[in-house]
């Protein structure tokens, strides 16, 4: 199978797996609070790190007990919900002005840290590891995976900016926290089946 086809398969598979994920929500919230270019830079770097780790050493994560991985993922969802609610400000316009005044590097570093933590134990990591093991072409799988992750981030950040025009930040934060709590519940239910 050609490397280009493997790249396309990895891109499509990782995109579908990552689309409803907590890091997409985190990117969306970050995109509503900070300048999109800084958020994307940090998010893209974190996704690249995760893809490299998943493709090279991700098979070890797949060997970890499934129940433990799901419990860790649920805990990350809950922590993300708490973090989103903690930064929920009563004065949305003032918070947005402060966020917009933040420089590129602090925004990129914050986004990198948030996404790096949000991706821990993520199903897309396991998916990338499985694709690398199946196709024996880590470079093609890595490139396709990174492109799929970046596409999700770009959509989430763009969507977050558009959503901010319709809903106040307070409601976006609460909605994101609610979705994260629901996803934590679903993940825990799956762990104890």
Backbone as a printed PyTorch tensor [residue, N CA C, xyz], in Angstrom:
tensor([[[  0.8470,  -1.1700,   0.0000],
         [  0.0000,   0.0000,   0.0000],
         [  0.8980,   1.2400,   0.0000]],

        [[  0.5290,   2.2480,  -0.7730],
         [  1.3580,   3.4430,  -0.8930],
         [  1.2880,   4.3000,   0.3700]],

        [[  2.3520,   5.0470,   0.5930],
         [  2.4180,   5.9400,   1.7450],
         [  1.3370,   7.0080,   1.7010]],

        [[  1.0010,   7.4810,   0.5110],
         [ -0.0340,   8.5100,   0.3810],
         [ -1.4020,   7.9670,   0.7970]],

        [[ -1.6960,   6.7390,   0.4170],
         [ -2.9570,   6.1190,   0.8070],
         [ -3.0090,   5.8880,   2.3220]],

        [[ -1.8950,   5.4460,   2.8920],
         [ -1.8210,   5.2490,   4.3400],
         [ -2.0080,   6.5810,   5.0690]],

        [[ -1.4030,   7.6360,   4.5370],
         [ -1.5720,   8.9720,   5.1170],
         [ -3.0420,   9.3900,   5.0810]],

        [[ -3.7040,   9.1470,   3.9570],
         [ -5.1260,   9.5050,   3.8250],
         [ -5.9880,   8.6920,   4.7880]],

        [[ -5.6900,   7.4210,   4.9380],
         [ -6.4470,   6.5700,   5.8640],
         [ -6.2610,   7.0680,   7.2950]],

        [[ -5.0160,   7.3830,   7.6660],
         [ -4.7370,   7.8790,   9.0200],
         [ -5.4330,   9.2140,   9.2560]],

        [[ -5.3640,  10.1220,   8.2780],
         [ -6.0110,  11.4270,   8.4070],
         [ -7.5040,  11.2540,   8.6500]],

        [[ -8.1710,  10.4850,   7.8260],
         [ -9.6170,  10.3020,   7.9650],
         [-10.0040,   9.6170,   9.2540]],

        [[ -9.2640,   8.5780,   9.6170],
         [ -9.5870,   7.8350,  10.8320],
         [ -9.3900,   8.6890,  12.0750]],

        [[ -8.2410,   9.3540,  12.1820],
         [ -7.9500,  10.1800,  13.3560],
         [ -8.9080,  11.3680,  13.4250]],

        [[ -9.2430,  11.9620,  12.2910],
         [-10.1980,  13.0770,  12.2720],
         [-11.5350,  12.6470,  12.8780]],

        [[-12.0470,  11.5030,  12.4510],
         [-13.3430,  11.0240,  12.9420],
         [-13.2770,  10.6870,  14.4330]],

        [[-12.1750,  10.0740,  14.8630],
         [-12.0330,   9.7080,  16.2740],
         [-11.8960,  10.9550,  17.1490]],

        [[-11.1800,  11.9460,  16.6720],
         [-10.8730,  13.1360,  17.4820],
         [-11.9960,  14.1690,  17.4860]],

        [[-12.8430,  14.1680,  16.4850],
         [-13.8570,  15.2160,  16.3430],
         [-14.7220,  15.4140,  17.5880]],

        [[-15.2770,  14.3660,  18.2040],
         [-16.1180,  14.6000,  19.3770],
         [-15.3450,  14.5850,  20.6950]],

        [[-14.0490,  14.8060,  20.6630],
         [-13.2060,  14.5800,  21.8260],
         [-13.0540,  15.8120,  22.7190]],

        [[-12.5440,  15.5790,  23.9330],
         [-12.3640,  16.6630,  24.8930],
         [-11.3410,  17.6970,  24.4420]],

        [[-10.3390,  17.3120,  23.6780],
         [ -9.3660,  18.2960,  23.2150],
         [ -9.9880,  19.2250,  22.1710]],

        [[-10.9740,  18.7260,  21.4230],
         [-11.7190,  19.6060,  20.5170],
         [-12.4970,  20.6480,  21.3040]],

        [[-13.1050,  20.2100,  22.4070],
         [-13.8110,  21.1560,  23.2800],
         [-12.8460,  22.1590,  23.8900]],

        [[-11.6850,  21.6610,  24.3280],
         [-10.6940,  22.5590,  24.9140],
         [-10.2180,  23.5830,  23.8830]],

        [[ -9.9960,  23.1320,  22.6560],
         [ -9.5910,  24.0530,  21.5840],
         [-10.6760,  25.0840,  21.3150]],

        [[-11.9280,  24.6390,  21.3270],
         [-13.0480,  25.5460,  21.1080],
         [-13.0780,  26.6290,  22.1810]],

        [[-12.9610,  26.2300,  23.4490],
         [-12.9970,  27.2050,  24.5500],
         [-11.7910,  28.1310,  24.4820]],

        [[-10.6040,  27.5770,  24.2350],
         [ -9.4170,  28.4180,  24.1120],
         [ -9.5630,  29.4070,  22.9580]],

        [[-10.1470,  28.9450,  21.8590],
         [-10.3540,  29.8140,  20.7020],
         [-11.3200,  30.9500,  20.9610]],

        [[-12.2200,  30.7680,  21.9330],
         [-13.1370,  31.8580,  22.2790],
         [-12.4840,  32.8620,  23.2210]],

        [[-11.4460,  32.4590,  23.9150],
         [-10.8140,  33.3220,  24.9150],
         [ -9.5620,  34.0410,  24.4100]],

        [[ -8.8590,  33.4340,  23.4710],
         [ -7.5760,  33.9770,  23.0390],
         [ -7.5290,  34.1220,  21.5320]],

        [[ -6.4770,  34.7950,  21.0740],
         [ -6.2820,  34.9490,  19.6380],
         [ -6.1080,  33.5820,  18.9900]],

        [[ -6.8310,  33.3430,  17.9080],
         [ -6.8110,  32.0210,  17.2830],
         [ -5.4320,  31.5420,  16.8440]],

        [[ -4.5820,  32.4060,  16.3630],
         [ -3.2860,  31.9660,  15.8440],
         [ -2.4170,  31.3870,  16.9670]],

        [[ -2.4400,  32.0090,  18.1270],
         [ -1.6800,  31.4860,  19.2650],
         [ -2.2440,  30.1680,  19.7640]],

        [[ -3.5730,  30.0880,  19.8010],
         [ -4.2280,  28.8450,  20.2250],
         [ -3.8790,  27.7250,  19.2510]],

        [[ -3.9600,  28.0070,  17.9590],
         [ -3.6600,  26.9640,  16.9760],
         [ -2.2000,  26.5350,  17.0560]],

        [[ -1.2910,  27.4840,  17.2380],
         [  0.1310,  27.1320,  17.3130],
         [  0.3960,  26.1890,  18.4870]],

        [[ -0.1270,  26.5230,  19.6510],
         [  0.0730,  25.6680,  20.8190],
         [ -0.6130,  24.3260,  20.6680]],

        [[ -1.8300,  24.3560,  20.1560],
         [ -2.5880,  23.1240,  19.9470],
         [ -1.8940,  22.2330,  18.9170]],

        [[ -1.4380,  22.8210,  17.8250],
         [ -0.7640,  22.0510,  16.7720],
         [  0.5080,  21.4010,  17.3050]],

        [[  1.2650,  22.1350,  18.1160],
         [  2.4870,  21.5730,  18.6880],
         [  2.1630,  20.4160,  19.6350]],

        [[  1.1300,  20.5740,  20.4700],
         [  0.7450,  19.5010,  21.3960],
         [  0.2700,  18.2780,  20.6300]],

        [[ -0.5100,  18.4910,  19.5850],
         [ -0.9700,  17.3600,  18.7790],
         [  0.2050,  16.6510,  18.0950]],

        [[  1.1830,  17.4090,  17.6330],
         [  2.3480,  16.7990,  16.9920],
         [  3.1180,  15.9350,  17.9900]],

        [[  3.2550,  16.4260,  19.2200],
         [  3.9330,  15.6410,  20.2570],
         [  3.1640,  14.3500,  20.5200]],

        [[  1.8530,  14.4590,  20.6600],
         [  1.0420,  13.2640,  20.9040],
         [  1.1100,  12.2730,  19.7440]],

        [[  1.0740,  12.7780,  18.5340],
         [  1.1490,  11.8730,  17.3830],
         [  2.4890,  11.1600,  17.3560]],

        [[  3.5680,  11.8890,  17.6160],
         [  4.8930,  11.2630,  17.6210],
         [  4.9880,  10.1900,  18.7040]],

        [[  4.4880,  10.5110,  19.8860],
         [  4.5110,   9.5270,  20.9720],
         [  3.6350,   8.3180,  20.6640]],

        [[  2.4480,   8.5900,  20.1180],
         [  1.5150,   7.4910,  19.8270],
         [  2.0460,   6.5730,  18.7450]],

        [[  2.6450,   7.1500,  17.7340],
         [  3.1380,   6.3330,  16.6280],
         [  4.3840,   5.5400,  17.0430]],

        [[  5.2420,   6.1200,  17.8500],
         [  6.4720,   5.4250,  18.2230],
         [  6.3130,   4.5210,  19.4400]],

        [[  5.5890,   4.9900,  20.4420],
         [  5.4830,   4.1960,  21.6700],
         [  4.0370,   3.9350,  22.0880]],

        [[  3.1050,   4.2920,  21.2360],
         [  1.6930,   4.1490,  21.5740],
         [  1.2310,   2.7250,  21.7460]],

        [[  1.9250,   1.7980,  21.1480],
         [  1.5150,   0.4080,  21.3170],
         [  1.5970,  -0.0160,  22.7800]],

        [[  2.4680,   0.6160,  23.5620],
         [  2.5410,   0.3120,  24.9980],
         [  1.2730,   0.7840,  25.7150]],

        [[  0.7230,   1.9190,  25.3000],
         [ -0.5230,   2.4110,  25.8850],
         [ -1.6680,   1.4510,  25.5780]],

        [[ -1.6550,   0.8920,  24.3840],
         [ -2.7030,  -0.0550,  24.0240],
         [ -2.6260,  -1.3220,  24.8670]],

        [[ -1.4410,  -1.6140,  25.4120],
         [ -1.2760,  -2.7920,  26.2620],
         [ -1.7390,  -2.5470,  27.7030]],

        [[ -1.8860,  -1.2730,  28.0840],
         [ -2.3440,  -0.9500,  29.4390],
         [ -3.7700,  -1.4610,  29.6240]],

        [[ -4.1060,  -1.8190,  30.8550],
         [ -5.4720,  -2.2950,  31.0980],
         [ -6.5000,  -1.2490,  30.6700]],

        [[ -7.4500,  -1.6810,  29.8690],
         [ -8.4540,  -0.7930,  29.2890],
         [ -9.2160,  -0.0200,  30.3650]],

        [[ -9.5320,  -0.6750,  31.4480],
         [-10.2950,  -0.0430,  32.5200],
         [ -9.5310,   1.1380,  33.1270]],

        [[ -8.2450,   0.9690,  33.3440],
         [ -7.4260,   2.0410,  33.9210],
         [ -7.3470,   3.2250,  32.9660]],

        [[ -7.1350,   2.9540,  31.6840],
         [ -7.0730,   4.0370,  30.6950],
         [ -8.3860,   4.8090,  30.6850]],

        [[ -9.5210,   4.1120,  30.7330],
         [-10.8120,   4.8020,  30.7150],
         [-11.0380,   5.6270,  31.9730]],

        [[-10.6090,   5.1370,  33.1240],
         [-10.7570,   5.9010,  34.3650],
         [ -9.9170,   7.1780,  34.3100]],

        [[ -8.7020,   7.0710,  33.7860],
         [ -7.8490,   8.2590,  33.6380],
         [ -8.4930,   9.2530,  32.6690]],

        [[ -9.0310,   8.7570,  31.5640],
         [ -9.6960,   9.6380,  30.5950],
         [-10.8890,  10.3410,  31.2450]],

        [[-11.6850,   9.6150,  32.0200],
         [-12.8320,  10.2170,  32.7060],
         [-12.3720,  11.2970,  33.6780]],

        [[-11.2760,  11.0380,  34.3950],
         [-10.7450,  12.0320,  35.3360],
         [-10.2890,  13.2890,  34.5970]],

        [[ -9.6830,  13.1150,  33.4280],
         [ -9.2490,  14.2720,  32.6350],
         [-10.4580,  15.0820,  32.1610]],

        [[-11.5340,  14.3780,  31.7470],
         [-12.7640,  15.0810,  31.3670],
         [-13.2860,  15.9150,  32.5310]],

        [[-13.3590,  15.3200,  33.7110],
         [-13.8720,  16.0390,  34.8800],
         [-12.9720,  17.2130,  35.2550]],

        [[-11.6640,  17.0030,  35.2030],
         [-10.7340,  18.0990,  35.4830],
         [-10.9120,  19.2310,  34.4650]],

        [[-11.1110,  18.8690,  33.2160],
         [-11.3570,  19.8870,  32.1860],
         [-12.6230,  20.6670,  32.4620]],

        [[-13.6810,  19.9830,  32.9070],
         [-14.9350,  20.6720,  33.2410],
         [-14.7290,  21.6530,  34.3820]],

        [[-13.9870,  21.2320,  35.4030],
         [-13.7190,  22.1190,  36.5430],
         [-12.9080,  23.3260,  36.0970]],

        [[-11.8810,  23.0850,  35.2820],
         [-11.0530,  24.1960,  34.8080],
         [-11.8530,  25.1860,  33.9680]],

        [[-12.7260,  24.6790,  33.1120],
         [-13.5420,  25.5620,  32.2760],
         [-14.4550,  26.4100,  33.1560]],

        [[-15.0500,  25.8110,  34.1690],
         [-15.9540,  26.5540,  35.0530],
         [-15.2050,  27.5210,  35.9560]],

        [[-13.9890,  27.1990,  36.3300],
         [-13.2200,  28.0940,  37.2050],
         [-12.8660,  29.3960,  36.5170]],

        [[-12.6580,  29.3670,  35.2090],
         [-12.3090,  30.5910,  34.4940],
         [-13.5440,  31.3070,  33.9640]],

        [[-14.7360,  30.7710,  34.2910],
         [-15.9880,  31.3950,  33.8690],
         [-16.1180,  32.7360,  34.5900]],

        [[-16.1200,  33.8210,  33.8350],
         [-16.1550,  35.1690,  34.3950],
         [-17.5320,  35.7830,  34.2470]],

        [[-17.9170,  36.6190,  35.2010],
         [-19.1980,  37.3110,  35.1110],
         [-19.1770,  38.3960,  34.0430]],

        [[-18.0320,  39.0110,  33.8370],
         [-17.9310,  40.0880,  32.8630],
         [-17.2160,  39.5610,  31.6190]],

        [[-18.0060,  39.0340,  30.6700],
         [-17.4540,  38.3880,  29.4850],
         [-16.6160,  39.3360,  28.6340]],

        [[-17.0880,  40.5730,  28.4440],
         [-16.3670,  41.5060,  27.5980],
         [-15.0050,  41.8560,  28.1860]],

        [[-14.9650,  42.0810,  29.5110],
         [-13.6950,  42.4020,  30.1540],
         [-12.7270,  41.2290,  30.0500]],

        [[-13.2250,  40.0100,  30.2540],
         [-12.3840,  38.8170,  30.1530],
         [-11.8480,  38.6570,  28.7350]],

        [[-12.6980,  38.9230,  27.7430],
         [-12.2580,  38.8000,  26.3560],
         [-11.2040,  39.8370,  26.0050]],

        [[-11.3700,  41.0590,  26.5140],
         [-10.3700,  42.0910,  26.2620],
         [ -9.0300,  41.7100,  26.8810]],

        [[ -9.0470,  41.1710,  28.0980],
         [ -7.8070,  40.7300,  28.7310],
         [ -7.1830,  39.5920,  27.9290]],

        [[ -7.9990,  38.6560,  27.4940],
         [ -7.4880,  37.5140,  26.7350],
         [ -6.9000,  37.9690,  25.4100]],

        [[ -7.5650,  38.9020,  24.7350],
         [ -7.0650,  39.3880,  23.4550],
         [ -5.7590,  40.1560,  23.6120]],

        [[ -5.5380,  40.7370,  24.7930],
         [ -4.3210,  41.4920,  25.0340],
         [ -3.1300,  40.5800,  25.3270]],

        [[ -3.3840,  39.3230,  25.6070],
         [ -2.3180,  38.3820,  25.9040],
         [ -1.5030,  38.1240,  24.6470]],

        [[ -0.1880,  38.0550,  24.8110],
         [  0.7080,  37.8710,  23.6760],
         [  0.6680,  36.4660,  23.0860]],

        [[  1.2970,  36.3380,  21.9420],
         [  1.3110,  35.0780,  21.1980],
         [  1.9070,  33.9360,  22.0230]],

        [[  3.0920,  34.1270,  22.5890],
         [  3.7790,  33.0270,  23.2730],
         [  3.0440,  32.5440,  24.5170]],

        [[  2.5160,  33.4460,  25.3670],
         [  1.7450,  32.9300,  26.5120],
         [  0.4950,  32.1490,  26.0850]],

        [[ -0.1750,  32.6050,  25.0360],
         [ -1.3620,  31.9030,  24.5330],
         [ -0.9640,  30.5420,  23.9650]],

        [[  0.1080,  30.5220,  23.1750],
         [  0.5730,  29.2610,  22.5930],
         [  0.9940,  28.2880,  23.6910]],

        [[  1.6970,  28.7800,  24.7040],
         [  2.1480,  27.9060,  25.7970],
         [  0.9600,  27.3720,  26.5990]],

        [[ -0.0180,  28.2130,  26.8700],
         [ -1.2180,  27.7800,  27.5890],
         [ -1.9650,  26.7260,  26.7800]],

        [[ -2.1460,  26.9880,  25.5130],
         [ -2.8470,  26.0420,  24.6360],
         [ -2.0970,  24.7230,  24.5470]],

        [[ -0.7790,  24.7950,  24.4340],
         [  0.0410,  23.5870,  24.3840],
         [ -0.1710,  22.7470,  25.6410]],

        [[ -0.1000,  23.3770,  26.8040],
         [ -0.2580,  22.6590,  28.0680],
         [ -1.6300,  22.0440,  28.2330]],

        [[ -2.6610,  22.8150,  27.9070],
         [ -4.0280,  22.3220,  28.0530],
         [ -4.2710,  21.1260,  27.1390]],

        [[ -3.8820,  21.2400,  25.8870],
         [ -4.1250,  20.1550,  24.9290],
         [ -3.2390,  18.9520,  25.2370]],

        [[ -2.0040,  19.1840,  25.6520],
         [ -1.1340,  18.0710,  26.0020],
         [ -1.7560,  17.2430,  27.1220]],

        [[ -2.3190,  17.9080,  28.1310],
         [ -2.9780,  17.1900,  29.2270],
         [ -4.3040,  16.5810,  28.7940]],

        [[ -5.0550,  17.3050,  27.9710],
         [ -6.3630,  16.7980,  27.5400],
         [ -6.2280,  15.5450,  26.6880]],

        [[ -5.1040,  15.3920,  26.0120],
         [ -4.9110,  14.2530,  25.1260],
         [ -4.3890,  13.0090,  25.8310]],

        [[ -4.0450,  13.1020,  27.1010],
         [ -3.5200,  11.9300,  27.8140],
         [ -4.5240,  10.7900,  27.7830]],

        [[ -4.0730,   9.6360,  27.3740],
         [ -4.9310,   8.4590,  27.3440],
         [ -6.0770,   8.5530,  26.3540]],

        [[ -5.9210,   9.3700,  25.3640],
         [ -6.9870,   9.6420,  24.4100],
         [ -7.1710,   8.4830,  23.4290]],

        [[ -8.4130,   8.2390,  23.0150],
         [ -8.6430,   7.1740,  22.0210],
         [ -7.8820,   7.3910,  20.7120]],

        [[ -7.6300,   8.6450,  20.3500],
         [ -6.8860,   8.8750,  19.1080],
         [ -5.4470,   8.3860,  19.2380]],

        [[ -4.8600,   8.4290,  20.4490],
         [ -3.5180,   7.8870,  20.6510],
         [ -3.4980,   6.3910,  20.3430]],

        [[ -4.4960,   5.7010,  20.8600],
         [ -4.5840,   4.2560,  20.6320],
         [ -4.8320,   3.9720,  19.1520]],

        [[ -5.6830,   4.7930,  18.5340],
         [ -5.9600,   4.6400,  17.1030],
         [ -4.6860,   4.8140,  16.2860]],

        [[ -3.8970,   5.8560,  16.5980],
         [ -2.6550,   6.0870,  15.8580],
         [ -1.6740,   4.9370,  16.0530]],

        [[ -1.5820,   4.4420,  17.2810],
         [ -0.6800,   3.3140,  17.5480],
         [ -1.1170,   2.0770,  16.7560]],

        [[ -2.4100,   1.8390,  16.7300],
         [ -2.9190,   0.6830,  15.9810],
         [ -2.6750,   0.8260,  14.4810]],

        [[ -2.8600,   2.0340,  13.9520],
         [ -2.6050,   2.2690,  12.5270],
         [ -1.1290,   2.0560,  12.1980]],

        [[ -0.2510,   2.5400,  13.0780],
         [  1.1860,   2.3680,  12.8420],
         [  1.5700,   0.8880,  12.8710]],

        [[  0.9670,   0.1420,  13.7920],
         [  1.2600,  -1.2900,  13.8800],
         [  0.7080,  -2.0400,  12.6660]],

        [[ -0.4440,  -1.6330,  12.2060],
         [ -1.0770,  -2.3350,  11.0860],
         [ -0.3660,  -2.0990,   9.7570]],

        [[ -0.0060,  -0.8430,   9.4970],
         [  0.5350,  -0.4970,   8.1880],
         [  2.0670,  -0.4790,   8.1360]],

        [[  2.7360,  -0.5640,   9.2650],
         [  4.2050,  -0.6090,   9.3190],
         [  4.8420,   0.5650,   8.5750]],

        [[  4.1940,   1.7090,   8.6240],
         [  4.7290,   2.9170,   7.9960],
         [  4.4870,   4.0870,   8.9540]],

        [[  5.3420,   4.2160,   9.9800],
         [  5.1030,   5.2340,  11.0040],
         [  5.1260,   6.6730,  10.4710]],

        [[  5.9110,   6.9190,   9.4350],
         [  5.9760,   8.2830,   8.8910],
         [  4.6420,   8.6560,   8.2430]],

        [[  4.1260,   7.7890,   7.4020],
         [  2.8460,   8.0720,   6.7330],
         [  1.7140,   8.1760,   7.7570]],

        [[  1.6880,   7.2690,   8.7220],
         [  0.6560,   7.3230,   9.7570],
         [  0.8100,   8.5920,  10.5840]],

        [[  2.0390,   8.9520,  10.9240],
         [  2.2800,  10.1690,  11.7080],
         [  1.8250,  11.4230,  10.9840]],

        [[  2.1660,  11.5300,   9.7100],
         [  1.7670,  12.7090,   8.9290],
         [  0.2450,  12.7870,   8.8150]],

        [[ -0.3990,  11.6890,   8.4700],
         [ -1.8580,  11.6800,   8.3590],
         [ -2.5350,  11.9830,   9.6820]],

        [[ -1.9890,  11.4310,  10.7620],
         [ -2.5710,  11.6590,  12.0850],
         [ -2.4660,  13.1210,  12.4970]],

        [[ -1.2860,  13.7020,  12.3020],
         [ -1.0940,  15.1090,  12.6590],
         [ -2.0240,  15.9990,  11.8370]],

        [[ -2.1410,  15.7260,  10.5540],
         [ -3.0410,  16.5360,   9.7190],
         [ -4.4940,  16.4020,  10.1730]],

        [[ -4.9130,  15.1990,  10.5380],
         [ -6.2710,  15.0010,  11.0480],
         [ -6.5050,  15.7590,  12.3440]],

        [[ -5.5380,  15.7140,  13.2530],
         [ -5.6470,  16.4330,  14.5200],
         [ -5.6770,  17.9450,  14.2950]],

        [[ -4.8270,  18.4240,  13.4040],
         [ -4.8090,  19.8610,  13.1180],
         [ -6.1110,  20.3320,  12.4840]],

        [[ -6.7070,  19.5120,  11.6590],
         [ -7.9800,  19.8650,  11.0410],
         [ -9.0720,  20.0040,  12.1050]],

        [[ -9.1060,  19.0770,  13.0580],
         [-10.0760,  19.1660,  14.1530],
         [ -9.8470,  20.4540,  14.9540]],

        [[ -8.5880,  20.7520,  15.2590],
         [ -8.2760,  21.9600,  16.0270],
         [ -8.7170,  23.2200,  15.2810]],

        [[ -8.4300,  23.2770,  13.9860],
         [ -8.8200,  24.4530,  13.1970],
         [-10.3380,  24.6230,  13.1830]],

        [[-11.0610,  23.5260,  13.0250],
         [-12.5240,  23.6050,  13.0320],
         [-13.0520,  24.0410,  14.3950]],

        [[-12.4720,  23.4980,  15.4660],
         [-12.9270,  23.8430,  16.8110],
         [-12.6470,  25.3140,  17.1280]],

        [[-11.4610,  25.7890,  16.7840],
         [-11.1070,  27.1800,  17.0740],
         [-11.9760,  28.1300,  16.2630]],

        [[-12.1600,  27.8340,  14.9950],
         [-13.0110,  28.6660,  14.1400],
         [-14.4560,  28.6280,  14.6260]],

        [[-14.9220,  27.4350,  14.9600],
         [-16.2840,  27.2970,  15.4740],
         [-16.4860,  28.0320,  16.7790]],

        [[-15.4700,  28.0110,  17.6330],
         [-15.5590,  28.7210,  18.9060],
         [-15.6910,  30.2180,  18.7160]],

        [[-14.9460,  30.7700,  17.7820],
         [-15.0440,  32.2180,  17.5080],
         [-16.4300,  32.5580,  16.9530]],

        [[-16.9570,  31.7030,  16.0870],
         [-18.2950,  31.9390,  15.5390],
         [-19.3710,  31.7980,  16.6030]],

        [[-19.1980,  30.8210,  17.4730],
         [-20.1600,  30.5930,  18.5510],
         [-20.2050,  31.7700,  19.5100]],

        [[-19.0770,  32.4160,  19.7050],
         [-19.0000,  33.5650,  20.6070],
         [-19.8410,  34.7380,  20.1000]],

        [[-20.0680,  34.7920,  18.8070],
         [-20.9140,  35.8580,  18.2440],
         [-22.3870,  35.6340,  18.5820]],

        [[-22.7570,  34.3770,  18.8790],
         [-24.1470,  34.0140,  19.1380],
         [-24.4400,  33.9080,  20.6300]],

        [[-23.5320,  33.2750,  21.3680],
         [-23.7340,  33.0260,  22.8000],
         [-22.6850,  33.7510,  23.6340]],

        [[-23.0590,  34.1920,  24.8360],
         [-22.0430,  34.7740,  25.7220],
         [-21.0600,  33.6990,  26.2020]],

        [[-19.8530,  34.1340,  26.5370],
         [-18.8090,  33.2140,  26.9660],
         [-19.2520,  32.3590,  28.1440]],

        [[-20.0060,  32.9280,  29.0430],
         [-20.4790,  32.2130,  30.2290],
         [-21.2370,  30.9510,  29.8240]],

        [[-22.1050,  31.0510,  28.8070],
         [-22.8990,  29.9000,  28.3640],
         [-22.0600,  28.8850,  27.5960]],

        [[-21.1040,  29.3720,  26.8270],
         [-20.2090,  28.4540,  26.1210],
         [-19.4050,  27.6370,  27.1260]],

        [[-18.8830,  28.2970,  28.1650],
         [-18.1200,  27.5960,  29.1980],
         [-18.9770,  26.5600,  29.9040]],

        [[-20.1820,  26.9330,  30.2540],
         [-21.0690,  26.0000,  30.9480],
         [-21.4600,  24.8290,  30.0490]],

        [[-21.7110,  25.1070,  28.7880],
         [-22.0520,  24.0380,  27.8450],
         [-20.8650,  23.0820,  27.6630]],

        [[-19.6680,  23.6380,  27.5190],
         [-18.4730,  22.8040,  27.3700],
         [-18.2560,  21.9530,  28.6190]],

        [[-18.4460,  22.5480,  29.8090],
         [-18.2880,  21.7860,  31.0540],
         [-19.3230,  20.6730,  31.1450]],

        [[-20.5590,  20.9640,  30.7470],
         [-21.6130,  19.9420,  30.7760],
         [-21.2740,  18.7830,  29.8410]],

        [[-20.8100,  19.1060,  28.6450],
         [-20.4390,  18.0520,  27.6960],
         [-19.2930,  17.2080,  28.2530]],

        [[-18.3220,  17.8550,  28.9000],
         [-17.1960,  17.1180,  29.4760],
         [-17.6540,  16.1950,  30.6060]],

        [[-18.5920,  16.6640,  31.4360],
         [-19.1150,  15.8270,  32.5240],
         [-19.8680,  14.6290,  31.9360]],

        [[-20.6790,  14.8640,  30.9060],
         [-21.4070,  13.7640,  30.2590],
         [-20.4240,  12.7600,  29.6550]],

        [[-19.3780,  13.2550,  28.9920],
         [-18.3860,  12.3580,  28.3940],
         [-17.6430,  11.5710,  29.4770]],

        [[-17.3770,  12.2010,  30.6300],
         [-16.7490,  11.4820,  31.7430],
         [-17.6570,  10.3610,  32.2230]],

        [[-18.9590,  10.6550,  32.3230],
         [-19.9180,   9.6290,  32.7450],
         [-19.9830,   8.4710,  31.7690]],

        [[-20.0140,   8.7710,  30.4990],
         [-20.0520,   7.7220,  29.4720],
         [-18.7770,   6.8800,  29.5230]],

        [[-17.6400,   7.5450,  29.6950],
         [-16.3650,   6.8380,  29.7630],
         [-16.3060,   5.9240,  30.9820]],

        [[-16.7710,   6.4280,  32.1340],
         [-16.7850,   5.6030,  33.3500],
         [-17.7390,   4.4240,  33.2130]],

        [[-18.8790,   4.6740,  32.5890],
         [-19.8400,   3.5780,  32.3770],
         [-19.2020,   2.4930,  31.5130]],

        [[-18.4620,   2.8970,  30.5050],
         [-17.7720,   1.9250,  29.6510],
         [-16.6710,   1.1820,  30.3900]],

        [[-16.0390,   1.8570,  31.3570],
         [-14.9640,   1.2160,  32.1140],
         [-15.4800,   0.1130,  33.0230]],

        [[-16.7010,   0.2650,  33.5090],
         [-17.2310,  -0.6830,  34.4720],
         [-18.2600,  -1.6390,  33.8680]],

        [[-18.2860,  -1.7370,  32.5670],
         [-19.1600,  -2.7130,  31.8960],
         [-18.6050,  -4.0830,  31.9790]]])
